[in-house]
Amino acid sequence: ASTVHLMHASSEDSNLRTQFSRLLMMFLYLLVAPLALWAWLYNRRARMWLWLFLALTWGLIGVCVLALSSLTTILNSGTAEAIRAIVLPLYILFWWSWFGLEEKRWIARAAWLLAAAASIAGVLAYAPDFGLKIVPLASLHWLSDLSSVFQAGIAVLGIFILIEGFRRDRVEALLPALPVVLSLYQAFWTKLLLAFQIPTVFFPFGFGISVADVANLLMITVIAFLSLRRFMKTQVRESLEREAMTRDLEQAQELQHRVLVPE
């Protein structure tokens, strides 16, 4: 009985260590999502905060589903893959709005079309896990590959947005480059693991952290830093504008006083 108890405890400890990064991401999503919602409610013209709030909320749902799929039999990884495919275009729309590229509407349309195609292909690839026999078993492999290609296409859209944003602000375009490239790697992680034995989960200090979680963590950190940077620049610009208006007003009052009360 003691041996069985030790094996059970060891299994629970292993699951907890593997789920460490997901618990961390849940906490981060719950912390940042309300701030993004507040920013959008404060200025509803800034649609980027709405896209960020939706991305964080959907990401939280995805992490919960992924955790449940690995710990229980209630959900499977196919559901998590479909949800993850929706998170990517939401981040793309955030950067699309952040860099003021709304006039390029084809980016938003392409992101949603690729996300829908990736979700459908991903669900069909995992159809047997749902107990469905929609497609032949021989086609499951290429459906999975097709889903990865569509997700990679969304990441390529992100790279294009950063190239466009580089012309407007180099710092704001360079900092998100690493998370976007990691999302491109994330789309092909299964193939890279099988072909080149490249790990997708690392265990620093015994706690499992996946490349996907690292990409999301970096993305949120970069967004927080750039938001603070843009806020500070806005405050400085508004302060200088107020000072200029005050000087103009004082000069106008002085000129008016000289006209009305000549020396």
Disulfide bonds with the S-S distance in Angstrom:
none
